[in-house]
Amino acid sequence: MTDTVLDAIRAHIVRAPEHPALIAARSGPTPERISYRELVTRVDALAARLRAAGVSPAQRVGLVARQGTGFIELALAILAADACLVPIADDHTGAVLESFAERAHLHWIVLEREDSAERFELVTRGEVPAVDGAAEREFAALRPGYLRFTSGTTSRRKGVILGHSAILARLAAANRGLGVGPSDRILWLLPMAHHFVVSILLYLRNGATILLPAGALARPILELAAAERATLLYASPYHVSLLAKDASAIALPSLRLAISTAEGIRVETARAFESRFGRPVAQALGIIEVGLPVLNAHSAARKPDSLGRPLPDYDVWLRGEDGQPVSPSSREKTGEICIRGPGLFDAYLDPWTAAREILEPDGFRTGDQGYFDADGELYLVGRRTNRINMAGMKFFSEEVEAVLDAHPGVRRSRVFAREHAHLGEIPVAEVEPADPARPPTARDLVTHCRERLPAYKVPREFRVVAAMPETVTGKMARPRAESR
């Protein structure tokens, strides 16, 4: 009986022990190849060291590791130790890392050490305050396997908890749409700290091979994909655009499915990719609380701007402002996208909120507006206007504004997205100074933000304004993303 995703991964040793699990490009002519036997051996050895050091079941263990095989091996080791994996972007250091650790109530932090034979440093966080008191027992009862924070529609990001049962149910439901198996070779480009369950875990659970490029340039990425016969691409629109612009003659004839996720893809980007590689790009709706409920597996060529149809296990419906279903719907008659199905999250961490309190009676309310066309294809017409998506890494304006507003020279701030040719969007900030005669400098604001935020959330431009625009009700007006 498969109890966790690790059990399914270990089962591959019996069926095909030498089948490659990971193929990672590196300096030199040949990539590193790690079989399922070797991967499990490494993971179990790392897990044994974690347990020997004191890591216990249901403890929250943060992971700071560079993109690559080390991240995967250490993440699986945390799961194999029956602890709860909490991925952390590797640009979290110093005060930013400590703030994250406090918010996640981490018991331990695993720091990858590539230049050491020990492979990692394990940092204990000492006495950790319980999650909302008695909720610590409820947390452990879930048999938690994964905790990741949402981008957050306000400065308070939600910690989404998945137990092992939810992970398995989510992977099974998603793979009924993806059809990943041992013959697949997935070209991996997304940041692992932000994308791991319905991706890395799904591929390994189903015996596929993950291809890991050494860098972010299109040519070496395509060279690895071509040499290793990639069958599936799972990427953001930023990566799709990057590959589509490649001027070489490198082809990907073995590619059976190209998926774009993390944000909506532009029609011209999808068309450019299809023209370059002869394969349409299928959009997918991925949500940390839900999984992968919608995939454009059937109409990508005809309708590249559609999210596609709900996968068989999910009920996706549109909620009107009156709480009733919107049907029929259209571009002019939309509703909030709500989702029911297997593998939905188990709880929010802090404040502790059991999923049942969120999911009843409507399912998961995404906050996004959409509609179904006559063929049953779902379209997204509006996301929250204050969300910024830079190269597939999503965050919200309020989180950055909370940091800026804490600066003594700032009365209030407004952060929004500006379109960027290569990164999709970048954050831009307007600042209303506390003292108009002595406004803070851009250098001062950058330093302030870098000490408190991951690098990708630091605004790329600061503008001093006399006063923020307001709505008729006195609230700060939100601009649409700027284009340039």
C-alpha positions as MATLAB code, in Angstrom:
seq = 'MTDTVLDAIRAHIVRAPEHPALIAARSGPTPERISYRELVTRVDALAARLRAAGVSPAQRVGLVARQGTGFIELALAILAADACLVPIADDHTGAVLESFAERAHLHWIVLEREDSAERFELVTRGEVPAVDGAAEREFAALRPGYLRFTSGTTSRRKGVILGHSAILARLAAANRGLGVGPSDRILWLLPMAHHFVVSILLYLRNGATILLPAGALARPILELAAAERATLLYASPYHVSLLAKDASAIALPSLRLAISTAEGIRVETARAFESRFGRPVAQALGIIEVGLPVLNAHSAARKPDSLGRPLPDYDVWLRGEDGQPVSPSSREKTGEICIRGPGLFDAYLDPWTAAREILEPDGFRTGDQGYFDADGELYLVGRRTNRINMAGMKFFSEEVEAVLDAHPGVRRSRVFAREHAHLGEIPVAEVEPADPARPPTARDLVTHCRERLPAYKVPREFRVVAAMPETVTGKMARPRAESR';
ca = [
       0.000    0.000    0.000;
       1.313    3.437   -0.920;
       1.186    5.596    2.203;
       3.319    8.518    1.000;
       4.793    9.706   -2.257;
       8.160    8.334   -1.036;
       6.691    4.829   -1.014;
       5.754    5.207   -4.676;
       9.208    6.514   -5.559;
      10.891    3.619   -3.733;
       8.708    1.163   -5.661;
      10.502    2.148   -8.870;
      13.636    0.445   -7.537;
      11.870   -2.898   -7.895;
      10.505   -2.192  -11.380;
      13.374   -0.263  -12.965;
      16.230    0.488  -10.551;
      18.597    1.935  -13.153;
      16.012    4.090  -14.908;
      17.199    7.728  -14.717;
      15.324    9.878  -12.221;
      17.392   13.036  -12.751;
      19.630   14.185  -15.588;
      21.462   17.386  -14.712;
      23.625   19.434  -17.053;
      27.012   20.424  -15.652;
      30.372   21.670  -16.830;
      31.850   19.157  -19.211;
      30.476   17.163  -22.125;
      28.227   14.748  -20.222;
      25.409   15.482  -17.758;
      25.088   13.872  -14.346;
      22.695   10.919  -14.373;
      21.061    9.757  -11.166;
      19.062    6.530  -11.303;
      16.069    5.813   -9.100;
      18.210    3.368   -7.099;
      20.879    6.003   -6.507;
      18.338    8.736   -5.760;
      16.579    6.678   -3.097;
      19.907    5.588   -1.608;
      21.034    9.214   -1.305;
      17.687   10.340    0.087;
      17.537    7.603    2.723;
      21.105    8.375    3.843;
      20.287   12.075    4.190;
      17.044   11.275    6.032;
      18.923    9.051    8.473;
      21.267   11.938    9.250;
      18.331   14.277    9.811;
      16.682   11.841   12.232;
      19.983   11.251   14.048;
      20.360   15.011   14.499;
      16.969   15.192   16.173;
      14.450   15.891   13.396;
      11.149   14.334   14.480;
       7.892   13.517   12.676;
       5.596   16.492   11.950;
       8.294   19.040   12.719;
       8.509   21.914   10.246;
      11.832   21.889    8.395;
      12.759   24.782    6.125;
      14.931   24.083    3.092;
      17.244   26.653    1.528;
      18.948   25.125   -1.512;
      20.021   26.090   -4.992;
      17.989   24.931   -7.963;
      19.156   21.452   -8.948;
      19.656   17.887   -7.774;
      20.623   19.013   -4.265;
      17.268   20.687   -3.718;
      15.388   17.574   -4.829;
      17.455   15.167   -2.734;
      17.249   17.276    0.424;
      13.516   17.935   -0.037;
      12.833   14.217   -0.396;
      15.031   13.500    2.627;
      12.909   15.826    4.770;
       9.804   13.954    3.607;
      11.519   10.607    4.198;
      12.220   11.695    7.784;
       8.430   12.134    8.115;
       8.921   15.859    8.713;
       7.064   18.693    6.993;
       8.955   20.246    4.087;
       8.916   24.054    3.967;
      10.717   25.261    0.812;
      12.451   28.650    1.032;
      13.833   30.675   -1.885;
      17.621   30.662   -1.771;
      17.841   34.472   -1.751;
      16.330   34.466    1.753;
      19.218   35.299    4.048;
      19.807   37.150    7.272;
      16.809   39.037    8.644;
      14.585   37.956    5.741;
      15.255   34.282    6.471;
      14.753   34.738   10.205;
      11.463   36.550    9.645;
      10.272   33.725    7.403;
      11.342   31.110    9.959;
       9.386   32.839   12.707;
       6.280   33.129   10.562;
       6.448   29.447    9.586;
       7.186   28.321   13.170;
      10.156   26.336   11.843;
      11.835   23.805   14.098;
      14.848   23.403   11.802;
      16.431   24.932    8.705;
      18.407   22.808    6.248;
      21.026   24.862    4.396;
      22.581   23.224    1.362;
      26.392   23.244    1.403;
      27.604   22.301   -2.059;
      31.266   22.765   -1.161;
      31.102   20.367    1.785;
      31.112   16.596    1.988;
      28.355   16.903    4.570;
      26.006   18.247    1.859;
      24.004   20.391    4.296;
      24.052   22.326    7.531;
      21.186   21.737    9.940;
      20.239   24.766   12.006;
      18.056   24.264   15.071;
      15.658   27.024   16.017;
      15.453   26.051   19.665;
      12.155   26.535   21.465;
       9.481   27.076   18.811;
       6.146   28.638   19.820;
       3.236   26.297   19.112;
       0.910   27.079   16.249;
      -2.058   28.860   17.818;
      -1.666   26.864   20.996;
      -3.708   23.675   20.760;
      -3.601   23.756   16.965;
      -0.127   22.185   17.096;
      -1.814   18.872   17.846;
      -4.173   19.327   14.910;
      -1.191   20.116   12.698;
       0.568   16.880   13.673;
      -2.651   14.877   13.216;
      -2.725   15.852    9.539;
       0.571   14.020    9.033;
       1.827   17.146    7.295;
       4.193   16.761    4.364;
       4.335   20.198    2.769;
       3.914   23.794    3.843;
       4.218   26.687    1.424;
       3.177   30.276    1.784;
       0.905   31.915   -0.737;
       1.899   35.149   -2.420;
      -0.710   36.846   -0.232;
      -3.383   39.331   -1.248;
      -2.365   41.413    1.751;
       0.836   41.707    3.740;
      -0.291   38.560    5.623;
       0.628   35.568    3.506;
      -1.158   32.283    4.205;
       0.752   29.126    5.050;
      -0.882   26.316    3.049;
      -0.565   22.847    4.607;
      -0.791   19.572    2.689;
      -0.841   16.231    4.468;
       0.560   13.135    2.781;
      -2.920   11.868    1.905;
      -3.783   15.171    0.199;
      -0.510   15.078   -1.735;
      -1.212   11.596   -3.088;
      -4.795   12.470   -4.018;
      -3.659   15.659   -5.730;
      -0.973   13.879   -7.764;
      -3.387   11.171   -8.901;
      -5.995   13.715  -10.010;
      -3.476   15.863  -11.873;
      -1.920   12.925  -13.673;
      -5.250   11.869  -15.098;
      -4.829   14.979  -17.222;
      -1.060   14.963  -17.729;
      -0.560   11.234  -18.314;
       3.044   11.245  -17.076;
       4.787    7.858  -17.086;
       8.260    6.254  -17.129;
       8.810    7.103  -20.799;
       8.488   10.831  -20.137;
      11.413   13.211  -19.811;
      10.379   16.547  -18.346;
      12.366   19.684  -19.083;
      12.313   21.558  -15.763;
      12.631   25.361  -15.724;
      10.472   26.665  -12.839;
      11.856   27.683   -9.409;
      11.681   24.634   -7.132;
      10.997   26.695   -4.025;
       7.738   27.861   -5.625;
       6.747   24.755   -7.629;
       7.299   21.264   -6.248;
       4.239   19.091   -5.566;
       2.264   18.857   -8.826;
       5.558   18.865  -10.679;
       8.726   17.375   -9.160;
       6.842   14.982   -6.865;
       4.363   14.053   -9.591;
       7.114   13.200  -12.098;
       9.075   11.067   -9.625;
       5.947    9.405   -8.280;
       5.182    8.208  -11.835;
       8.696    7.063  -12.722;
       9.576    9.812  -15.208;
      12.953   11.489  -15.769;
      13.535   15.154  -14.873;
      15.947   17.154  -17.044;
      17.742   19.951  -15.174;
      19.533   22.588  -17.282;
      22.620   24.252  -15.816;
      21.514   27.817  -16.489;
      18.816   30.109  -17.807;
      20.004   30.698  -21.407;
      17.868   29.317  -24.223;
      20.631   27.604  -26.221;
      22.004   25.257  -23.507;
      18.457   24.546  -22.319;
      17.457   23.434  -25.805;
      20.667   21.483  -26.304;
      19.944   19.424  -23.186;
      16.288   18.968  -24.174;
      17.191   17.817  -27.672;
      20.003   15.491  -26.598;
      17.877   13.857  -23.896;
      14.676   13.723  -25.992;
      12.426   15.858  -23.764;
       8.768   14.855  -24.013;
       7.188   17.446  -21.713;
       7.880   21.104  -20.965;
       6.428   22.610  -17.775;
       7.286   26.300  -17.607;
       6.101   29.878  -17.175;
       5.246   32.232  -20.056;
       8.639   33.843  -19.470;
      10.405   30.575  -20.294;
       8.090   29.840  -23.222;
       8.947   33.231  -24.705;
      12.666   32.714  -24.040;
      12.742   29.433  -25.956;
      10.535   30.727  -28.772;
      13.023   33.514  -29.469;
      15.941   31.129  -29.943;
      17.344   31.537  -33.448;
      19.149   28.188  -33.679;
      17.991   25.196  -35.668;
      17.578   23.029  -32.555;
      14.300   21.127  -32.771;
      12.335   19.190  -30.166;
      10.657   16.423  -32.182;
       9.975   14.228  -29.139;
       8.019   16.957  -27.294;
       4.437   15.726  -26.765;
       3.163   18.412  -24.397;
       4.204   21.984  -23.578;
       2.493   23.481  -20.529;
       2.520   27.107  -19.442;
       1.573   27.944  -15.869;
       2.099   30.593  -13.139;
       0.333   33.327  -15.138;
      -1.719   33.845  -18.286;
       0.192   33.501  -21.518;
      -0.138   36.003  -24.334;
      -1.523   34.674  -27.584;
       1.460   36.006  -29.535;
       3.854   34.158  -27.208;
       1.968   30.889  -27.635;
       1.864   31.336  -31.414;
       5.587   32.082  -31.537;
       6.394   28.890  -29.615;
       4.126   26.793  -31.828;
       5.718   28.277  -34.934;
       9.225   27.608  -33.614;
       8.723   24.042  -32.330;
       5.568   22.784  -34.052;
       3.799   22.200  -30.751;
       1.011   24.342  -29.200;
       1.311   25.591  -25.639;
      -1.343   24.350  -23.220;
      -2.221   26.663  -20.363;
      -2.784   25.147  -16.910;
      -4.421   26.612  -13.833;
      -2.240   25.790  -10.839;
      -3.301   26.847   -7.323;
      -1.367   25.953   -4.167;
      -4.573   25.298   -2.209;
      -6.022   23.113   -4.967;
      -3.442   21.595   -7.300;
      -3.966   21.402  -11.071;
      -7.742   21.468  -11.675;
      -7.844   22.868  -15.229;
      -5.677   22.088  -18.281;
      -5.987   23.114  -21.924;
      -5.045   19.692  -23.259;
      -7.506   19.644  -26.173;
      -7.827   23.165  -27.595;
      -4.371   24.708  -27.145;
      -3.832   25.215  -30.879;
      -7.253   26.785  -31.511;
      -7.645   28.624  -28.212;
      -4.229   29.410  -26.747;
      -5.735   31.992  -24.371;
      -8.083   29.441  -22.762;
      -7.270   27.660  -19.503;
      -9.024   24.623  -20.925;
     -11.481   22.240  -19.320;
     -11.652   21.023  -15.732;
      -9.900   17.697  -15.188;
     -12.262   14.764  -14.531;
     -11.975   14.775  -10.738;
     -12.761   18.473  -10.273;
     -15.958   20.478  -10.120;
     -15.193   24.013  -11.324;
     -18.070   26.485  -11.169;
     -18.678   30.219  -11.291;
     -20.121   32.043   -8.302;
     -22.110   35.226   -8.758;
     -22.148   38.072   -6.277;
     -25.401   36.648   -4.924;
     -23.698   33.350   -4.163;
     -25.562   31.511   -6.921;
     -23.999   29.790   -9.952;
     -23.478   31.940  -13.048;
     -24.845   29.917  -15.954;
     -24.664   30.460  -18.793;
     -21.585   32.663  -18.591;
     -19.734   34.798  -21.134;
     -17.053   37.451  -21.349;
     -19.735   39.958  -20.363;
     -21.241   37.722  -17.667;
     -18.513   36.327  -15.441;
     -18.299   34.802  -11.980;
     -15.733   33.968   -9.334;
     -13.981   30.688  -10.107;
     -14.710   28.137   -7.362;
     -13.288   24.607   -7.182;
     -14.144   21.342   -5.443;
     -12.202   18.093   -5.751;
      -9.525   15.762   -4.316;
      -6.248   16.862   -2.807;
      -7.351   20.292   -1.661;
      -5.310   21.777    1.157;
      -5.797   20.633    4.757;
      -5.370   23.896    6.677;
      -3.841   27.354    6.847;
      -1.033   27.670    9.368;
      -1.265   31.066   11.056;
      -3.858   31.900   12.116;
      -4.766   28.215   12.258;
      -7.751   27.596   10.007;
      -8.956   24.118    9.100;
      -9.753   23.772    5.398;
     -13.350   22.806    6.083;
     -13.939   26.319    7.393;
     -12.813   27.693    4.028;
     -14.173   25.098    1.608;
     -17.782   24.877    2.788;
     -20.159   25.395    1.119;
     -18.648   26.758   -2.111;
     -15.385   24.845   -2.450;
     -12.222   26.907   -2.816;
     -13.012   30.463   -3.885;
     -10.080   31.636   -5.997;
     -10.961   35.347   -6.084;
     -10.447   35.308   -9.864;
     -13.199   36.068  -12.360;
     -13.805   33.848  -15.359;
     -16.312   32.388  -17.778;
     -16.957   29.222  -19.791;
     -17.423   29.388  -23.550;
     -19.913   27.255  -25.479;
     -17.431   24.361  -25.608;
     -16.935   24.308  -21.841;
     -13.507   25.963  -22.001;
     -12.638   28.176  -19.039;
     -11.284   31.688  -19.574;
      -9.752   33.959  -16.975;
     -10.792   37.586  -17.432;
      -9.312   39.246  -14.377;
      -6.867   38.466  -11.633;
      -6.393   40.589   -8.574;
      -4.992   43.813   -9.940;
      -2.384   44.123   -7.246;
      -0.567   40.886   -8.041;
       2.867   41.011   -9.663;
       4.340   38.058  -11.544;
       8.046   38.274  -12.297;
       9.379   35.328  -14.303;
       6.857   32.976  -12.685;
       7.417   34.192   -9.106;
       4.198   35.745   -7.832;
       3.727   38.226   -5.031;
       1.390   41.039   -4.116;
       1.858   44.773   -3.841;
       0.701   44.982   -0.214;
       3.628   42.893    1.013;
       6.142   45.326   -0.511;
       4.103   48.351    0.561;
       4.115   47.152    4.176;
       7.914   47.197    4.108;
       8.127   50.599    2.422;
       5.561   52.123    4.764;
       7.737   51.101    7.716;
      10.532   53.393    6.470;
      10.604   56.556    8.622;
      10.792   58.761    5.541;
       7.680   57.276    3.901;
       4.122   58.362    4.666;
       2.601   55.738    2.395;
       3.451   53.881   -0.781;
       1.851   52.233   -3.769;
       3.461   49.323   -5.607;
       2.341   48.012   -8.978;
       3.556   46.058  -11.977;
       5.206   47.342  -15.094;
       5.363   45.096  -18.133;
       8.846   43.876  -18.964;
       9.948   42.340  -22.251;
      11.893   39.496  -20.658;
      10.607   39.065  -17.095;
       6.890   39.527  -17.744;
       6.411   42.104  -14.990;
       8.615   44.038  -12.569;
       7.599   45.944   -9.420;
       7.547   49.741   -9.451;
       6.911   51.887   -6.355;
       5.426   55.313   -5.805;
       6.307   56.887   -2.482;
       4.603   59.750   -0.683;
       7.298   61.188    1.643;
       6.674   61.937    5.308;
       8.548   65.204    4.807;
       8.117   66.563    1.256;
      11.192   68.733    1.714;
      13.368   65.715    2.504;
      12.143   62.698    0.525;
      14.053   59.413    0.911;
      16.492   58.584   -1.854;
      16.086   55.579   -4.143;
      19.327   54.127   -2.783;
      18.019   54.395    0.781;
      14.749   52.688   -0.167;
      16.528   49.892   -2.039;
      18.739   49.206    0.980;
      15.703   49.244    3.271;
      13.838   46.741    1.066;
      16.791   44.421    0.484;
      17.184   43.951    4.223;
      13.561   42.861    4.566;
      12.499   41.284    1.266;
      13.704   38.641   -1.192;
      15.530   40.245   -4.124;
      12.791   39.665   -6.696;
      10.269   41.664   -4.627;
      12.433   44.811   -4.391;
      11.006   47.538   -6.688;
      13.104   48.274   -9.763;
      12.039   51.919   -9.805;
      10.998   54.452   -7.149;
       8.978   57.574   -7.865;
       8.351   60.307   -5.310;
       4.826   61.731   -5.550;
       3.166   64.602   -3.672;
       0.072   62.543   -2.811;
      -1.455   59.194   -3.667;
      -4.540   59.142   -5.895;
      -7.674   58.076   -4.058;
     -11.052   56.649   -4.935;
     -14.270   58.447   -4.087;
     -14.451   56.434   -0.863;
     -11.019   57.619    0.245;
      -9.147   54.404   -0.545;
      -5.886   54.441   -2.459;
      -6.578   53.932   -6.162;
      -4.908   50.930   -7.762;
      -3.379   51.356  -11.228;
      -3.351   48.732  -13.928;
       0.008   47.313  -14.921;
       2.060   49.804  -16.905;
       3.310   48.931  -20.357;
       6.498   50.250  -21.789;
];
